[in-house]
């Protein structure tokens, strides 16, 4: 009982985190969930959809799940109900979701193929955002390159391509076959590729034709002279039950039909990537413009891009790093991150400590369990999250919590095992000689003496979980990783730091808490 009293504050904190992580949404009304992929344009479109839906139905709860990842993850979220709608592109729907070898199928055919999946497409937004390859204009002129077919004779060019483009059928695999390209590309995050291109670290990268950085960095888009890339007209991909569940919000989303042209989309991308404006403010400014075919005329887009190119430093100086750290989302992200960490460590303790105690007399089983947990540590966190999404058929905090718990098991199990093993055999023998049962020996002798080592295991698991929890943002679980993921997409170092520094501060705060707890337990033991 004395041991339980000593551990009561820690157990209460860990169990509260676990309860929050698993039950925080149990009583919430079913909201309209809007998703996005992990690139600038998708973030902006998600905000436009959310603000439009709120206008049509002010009483509706609208959630925006930004930066969920690549097509496979966002599509999985849509199928399983993690989100209800997101902006997708027809070429991607045909090639990546429906598995067509070619594109250009009639809309009615696509609808018929999507219906068995519980999905549908509607509301063409009015612009095409295709894939292309681009390089610095000065280098293109020096080499005399204007078309993709000319790359066949330039084997020395260094290609840095986004990881999704490297794996897509309508990306590098098909492109390299069509043009018989000899280069061997390396994988690179899309947001970082532009910086690498500007600094001369790579020569070519894949771009979206509405990217603002094409004009800002004076890039040349190589002509697709063999016609490999299909059109990628932006549409809404949604769950079939969305119009029934949120009729007023869906009616409002219909007003976006044909409203965004390519010039307007380029201008909005420039506001995010060059002027560093928040996504919600960009969406609000666009929706405030009068409706018409020229929401963003080409001239306006051009001037917006060029002025942004001239003034990025001024724009960034007005919003310092501290303002980014202490932004309005800090409280929400802190609660989400802390909930994931405490929930995972709490669950790892609830599972790991009894397992370690039960298997302590059985060395072979104990070592086998430790080896299995050590093997789990070698699985990359993104791969673990992807496997759990597939296994659990959902995204969000639950698979993230399971992944973090699996990673936290090893230090909890190992330290509990070591702590029990370090208890002098003479003390346990003396306890048994005094007539104590095995359970009494465990409660009165072994666990109290092993407690400092066990606490160190929880301390290690907590520190590891703080860092690993940033990856949860890739599947919509929130936390400080939201800022890091967005900063990667925008190549915004300040936003990256605004996510990384609070995570480091949280890790230090929890370390300090464990230090105080260890001091208090040591003092109680001496007393």
Rosetta blueprint (number, residue, H / E / L):
1 X L
2 X H
3 X H
4 X H
5 X H
6 X H
7 X H
8 X H
9 X H
10 X H
11 X H
12 X H
13 X H
14 X H
15 X H
16 X H
17 X H
18 X H
19 X H
20 X H
21 X H
22 X H
23 X H
24 X L
25 X L
26 X L
27 X L
28 X L
29 X L
30 X L
31 X L
32 X E
33 X E
34 X E
35 X E
36 X L
37 X L
38 X L
39 X L
40 X H
41 X H
42 X H
43 X H
44 X H
45 X H
46 X H
47 X H
48 X H
49 X H
50 X H
51 X H
52 X H
53 X H
54 X H
55 X H
56 X H
57 X L
58 X L
59 X L
60 X L
61 X L
62 X E
63 X E
64 X E
65 X E
66 X L
67 X L
68 X L
69 X L
70 X L
71 X H
72 X H
73 X H
74 X H
75 X H
76 X H
77 X H
78 X H
79 X H
80 X H
81 X L
82 X L
83 X L
84 X L
85 X E
86 X E
87 X E
88 X E
89 X E
90 X H
91 X H
92 X H
93 X H
94 X H
95 X H
96 X H
97 X H
98 X L
99 X L
100 X L
101 X L
102 X L
103 X L
104 X L
105 X L
106 X L
107 X H
108 X H
109 X H
110 X H
111 X H
112 X H
113 X H
114 X H
115 X H
116 X L
117 X L
118 X L
119 X E
120 X E
121 X E
122 X E
123 X L
124 X L
125 X L
126 X L
127 X L
128 X E
129 X L
130 X L
131 X E
132 X E
133 X E
134 X E
135 X E
136 X E
137 X H
138 X H
139 X H
140 X H
141 X H
142 X H
143 X H
144 X L
145 X L
146 X L
147 X E
148 X H
149 X H
150 X H
151 X H
152 X H
153 X H
154 X L
155 X L
156 X L
157 X L
158 X L
159 X E
160 X E
161 X E
162 X L
163 X H
164 X H
165 X H
166 X H
167 X H
168 X L
169 X L
170 X L
171 X L
172 X H
173 X H
174 X H
175 X H
176 X H
177 X H
178 X H
179 X H
180 X L
181 X L
182 X L
183 X L
184 X L
185 X L
186 X E
187 X E
188 X L
189 X L
190 X H
191 X H
192 X H
193 X H
194 X H
195 X H
196 X H
197 X H
198 X H
199 X L
200 X L
201 X L
202 X L
203 X L
204 X E
205 X E
206 X E
207 X E
208 X E
209 X L
210 X L
211 X L
212 X L
213 X H
214 X H
215 X H
216 X H
217 X L
218 X L
219 X E
220 X E
221 X E
222 X L
223 X E
224 X L
225 X L
226 X L
227 X L
228 X L
229 X L
230 X L
231 X L
232 X L
233 X E
234 X E
235 X E
236 X E
237 X E
238 X E
239 X E
240 X L
241 X L
242 X H
243 X H
244 X H
245 X H
246 X L
247 X H
248 X H
249 X H
250 X H
251 X H
252 X H
253 X H
254 X H
255 X H
256 X H
257 X L
258 X L
259 X L
260 X L
261 X L
262 X H
263 X H
264 X H
265 X H
266 X H
267 X H
268 X H
269 X H
270 X H
271 X H
272 X H
273 X H
274 X L
275 X L
276 X L
277 X L
278 X L
279 X H
280 X H
281 X H
282 X H
283 X H
284 X H
285 X H
286 X H
287 X H
288 X H
289 X L
290 X L
291 X L
292 X L
293 X L
294 X L
295 X L
296 X L
297 X L
298 X H
299 X H
300 X H
301 X H
302 X H
303 X H
304 X H
305 X H
306 X H
307 X H
308 X H
309 X H
310 X H
311 X L
312 X H
313 X H
314 X H
315 X H
316 X H
317 X H
318 X H
319 X L
320 X L
321 X H
322 X H
323 X H
324 X H
325 X H
326 X L
327 X L
328 X L
329 X L
330 X H
331 X H
332 X H
333 X H
334 X H
335 X H
336 X H
337 X H
338 X H
339 X H
340 X H
341 X H
342 X H
343 X H
344 X H
345 X H
346 X H
347 X H
348 X H
349 X H
350 X H
351 X H
352 X H
353 X H
354 X H
355 X H
356 X H
357 X H
358 X H
359 X H
360 X L
361 X L
362 X L
363 X H
364 X H
365 X H
366 X H
367 X H
368 X H
369 X H
370 X H
371 X H
372 X H
373 X H
374 X H
375 X H
376 X H
377 X H
378 X L
379 X L
380 X L
381 X H
382 X H
383 X H
384 X H
385 X H
386 X H
387 X H
388 X H
389 X H
390 X H
391 X H
392 X H
393 X L
394 X L
395 X L
396 X L
397 X H
398 X H
399 X H
400 X H
401 X H
402 X H
403 X H
404 X H
405 X H
406 X H
407 X H
408 X H
409 X H
410 X H
411 X H
412 X H
413 X H
414 X H
415 X H
416 X H
417 X H
418 X H
419 X H
420 X H
421 X H
422 X L
423 X L
424 X L
425 X H
426 X H
427 X H
428 X H
429 X H
430 X H
431 X H
432 X H
433 X H
434 X L
435 X L
436 X L
437 X L
438 X H
439 X H
440 X H
441 X H
442 X H
443 X H
444 X H
445 X H
446 X H
447 X H
448 X H
449 X H
450 X H
451 X H
452 X H
453 X H
454 X H
455 X H
456 X H
457 X H
458 X H
459 X H
460 X H
461 X H
462 X H
463 X H
464 X H
465 X H
466 X H
467 X H
468 X H
469 X H
470 X H
471 X H
472 X H
473 X H
474 X H
475 X H
476 X L
477 X L
478 X L
479 X L
480 X L
481 X H
482 X H
483 X H
484 X H
485 X H
486 X H
487 X H
488 X H
489 X H
490 X H
491 X L
492 X L
493 X H
494 X H
495 X H
496 X H
497 X H
498 X H
499 X H
500 X H
501 X H
502 X H
503 X H
504 X H
505 X H
506 X H
507 X H
508 X H
509 X H
510 X H
511 X H
512 X H
513 X H
514 X H
515 X H
516 X H
517 X H
518 X H
519 X H
520 X H
521 X H
522 X H
523 X H
524 X H
525 X H
526 X H
527 X L
